[in-house]
Structure formats: C-alpha cells, structure tokens
Amino acid sequence: MRKQKKVSESYVIMTELVLPNDTNTLNNLMGGKMMHWMDIVSAIAAQKHSNRIVVTASVDNVSFKESIKLGNVVTLEAKVTRAFSSSMEVHIVVYAEDIPSGKKFMSNQAFFTFVAVDQSGKAIDVPEAVPETEEEIKLYDGALRRRQLRLVLAGRMKPSEANELKSIFDIKEGV
C-alpha cells in the first residue's frame, strides 16, 4: 500500500514584488516571468508532497484575467491536488495586490504536472494525496479527467481510452 499525505501538507505560498526588470514596455508583468514563478512555487509544493526531486512534466493553459502592474505584490499559492504513481498535479492560484490603492485580485490559475525522480532521473513512486476540504475534494475529483485530457493531447493516450472524458461528454461506445 502506498503512503498517504494530506493535500494541506503540500501547501506553499510565495510572494514577489514586480520590479522594472520583470515588466514589458507597458509596465505589465511579463507572462514568462509569471510562468517562472508559477513553476517554482508548484515545484516546491510537489517536492513537499513527494520528498523527492521533481521535474516539470506539463503545464496546462495559463491565461491572464487582468494584467499585473509594476509595483504590485504577487502572491502565488500552490498545492498538490492529486498524486498518481510518480506524477503529481499541482494547482496554482495567483493574486496581485496594489498595496497603496488596496486593490487585490486573482490574476490567473493553472495546473502543472510534476514527476518525482530519483538521483539518476528515473521516475519514482509518490504518496497518495488525501483531500480533506470541500475544495480539495473537488480538485481531486477533477484531476483524473484533466490528466486524461493532457495524455490525449500529448498523444500518450487514445481518446477512446479516456473513460473519464467520455463520461463528461456522454460519449457512447461505437458511435
């Protein structure tokens, strides 16, 4: 039986200040810098869950709801939503705050997937993730569908084998 670890044990918060070197010519945070921060915070969450070295396996859609400006404080929150044999899905939510105005908003969220590896780079088993809160359970329950979609899009799974995806589209066999 695999070890188990509570989802809350992988929770990580990271805070950054948007400085001039982080911005584009419109003084907005560059998307690549945001993805860099998201990769760091989510890798830490995956490492906390697995107690192993982790490598980024995939990044789901990252879209920006509102631009983050020069001088804003960015808070990134990450936690493992579900663990498979050696891979872990991590959910990241990004908030930005303009401290002088008191305005705080969610900028974006995404799912990253990491694989735990040993010292030689070979995939290694990780503990199961045990959700406790209503939100954790909701993210956990959707993780298998998201995983199957990632595998289909990467060409590593046939759409006909993605049973969780079939169930949400009500796809019948042989149709």
C-alpha positions in Angstrom: 0.0 0.0 0.0 1.3 3.5 -0.9 2.0 6.0 1.7 -0.6 8.8 2.1 -0.1 12.5 2.7 -2.7 15.2 3.3 -3.1 17.7 0.5 -2.7 20.5 3.0 0.8 19.3 3.8 1.9 20.4 0.3 0.5 24.0 0.5 3.0 26.7 -0.4 2.7 30.5 -0.5 5.3 32.6 -2.4 5.3 36.4 -2.6 7.1 38.5 -5.2 7.3 42.2 -5.9 7.0 43.3 -9.5 10.1 45.2 -10.3 11.1 47.1 -13.6 13.2 44.1 -14.8 10.0 41.9 -14.6 7.9 44.1 -16.9 7.3 44.7 -20.6 7.2 48.1 -22.3 3.7 48.7 -20.9 4.9 48.2 -17.3 2.9 44.9 -17.0 4.4 41.8 -15.6 5.8 39.6 -18.4 4.0 36.3 -18.9 7.3 34.4 -18.9 8.3 35.8 -15.5 4.9 34.8 -14.2 5.3 31.3 -15.5 8.8 31.1 -14.0 7.3 32.0 -10.5 4.5 29.5 -11.0 6.9 26.8 -11.9 9.0 27.5 -8.8 6.0 27.6 -6.3 4.4 24.5 -7.8 7.7 22.5 -7.8 8.1 23.3 -4.1 4.6 22.0 -3.4 5.4 18.8 -5.4 8.7 18.4 -3.5 6.9 18.8 -0.2 4.4 16.2 -1.1 6.9 13.6 -2.5 10.1 14.4 -0.5 11.8 13.9 -3.8 13.4 15.8 -6.7 10.7 16.7 -9.2 10.7 17.7 -12.8 8.0 19.6 -14.7 6.1 17.3 -17.0 3.3 19.6 -18.3 1.7 23.0 -17.9 -2.0 23.4 -18.6 -3.5 26.6 -20.1 -2.3 29.7 -18.4 -4.4 32.8 -19.2 -4.4 36.2 -17.6 -7.6 37.7 -16.4 -6.1 41.0 -15.5 -2.7 42.5 -16.1 -0.3 42.8 -13.1 1.4 46.1 -12.9 4.9 47.4 -11.9 5.0 47.7 -8.1 2.2 45.2 -7.5 2.8 42.4 -4.9 2.1 39.0 -6.4 1.1 36.1 -4.2 1.2 32.6 -5.6 -0.5 29.7 -3.8 0.2 26.1 -4.8 -0.8 22.7 -3.6 -0.9 19.1 -4.9 -4.4 18.2 -5.9 -3.8 14.5 -6.7 -0.9 12.1 -7.0 -0.7 9.2 -9.4 2.1 6.7 -9.3 5.0 9.0 -9.9 3.3 12.2 -11.1 1.5 14.9 -9.2 -0.9 17.6 -10.4 -0.4 20.9 -8.7 -3.0 23.7 -8.7 -1.6 27.3 -8.6 -3.6 30.4 -8.0 -2.1 33.9 -8.5 -3.2 37.0 -6.8 -1.9 40.6 -7.3 -2.2 43.5 -5.0 -1.7 47.2 -5.4 -1.0 48.0 -1.8 -1.4 51.8 -2.0 -4.9 51.5 -3.5 -5.9 48.5 -1.5 -6.9 46.7 -4.7 -6.4 42.9 -4.7 -7.5 40.5 -7.4 -7.0 37.0 -8.8 -4.9 37.2 -11.9 -4.8 33.6 -13.0 -4.7 29.9 -12.1 -3.3 26.8 -13.7 -2.4 23.2 -13.2 1.2 22.0 -13.5 2.2 18.3 -13.5 5.4 17.1 -12.0 7.1 13.7 -11.9 9.2 12.7 -8.9 12.6 11.2 -9.8 15.5 9.5 -8.0 19.1 10.7 -8.2 19.6 9.0 -11.6 16.5 10.7 -13.0 14.2 7.6 -13.0 10.6 8.1 -12.1 9.8 7.0 -8.5 6.5 6.4 -6.7 5.0 9.2 -4.6 2.5 9.1 -1.7 -1.2 9.3 -2.4 -2.8 12.8 -1.9 -5.6 12.8 0.6 -8.0 15.7 0.2 -9.9 16.9 3.3 -11.8 20.2 2.5 -14.6 20.5 0.0 -12.4 22.5 -2.4 -9.6 19.9 -2.2 -12.1 17.1 -2.9 -13.5 18.9 -5.9 -10.0 19.5 -7.3 -9.0 15.9 -6.5 -12.2 14.5 -8.3 -11.5 16.5 -11.5 -7.8 15.6 -11.6 -8.3 12.3 -13.4 -10.2 14.0 -16.2 -7.5 16.7 -16.5 -4.8 14.0 -16.6 -6.6 12.0 -19.3 -7.0 15.2 -21.4 -3.3 16.0 -21.0 -2.4 12.5 -22.1 -4.7 12.6 -25.1 -3.4 16.0 -26.2 0.2 14.7 -25.8 -0.6 11.6 -27.9 0.2 9.3 -25.0 -3.4 8.0 -24.7 -6.0 7.3 -27.3 -9.3 9.3 -26.9 -11.2 6.0 -26.9 -9.3 5.0 -23.7 -10.1 8.2 -21.8 -13.1 6.9 -19.9 -13.3 9.9 -17.6 -13.5 12.3 -20.5 -16.2 10.1 -22.2 -18.3 10.4 -19.1 -18.4 14.2 -19.2 -19.3 14.3 -22.9 -21.7 11.3 -22.6 -19.9 9.5 -25.5 -21.3 6.1 -26.3 -19.1 3.2 -27.4 -19.2 2.5 -31.2 -20.8 5.9 -32.0 
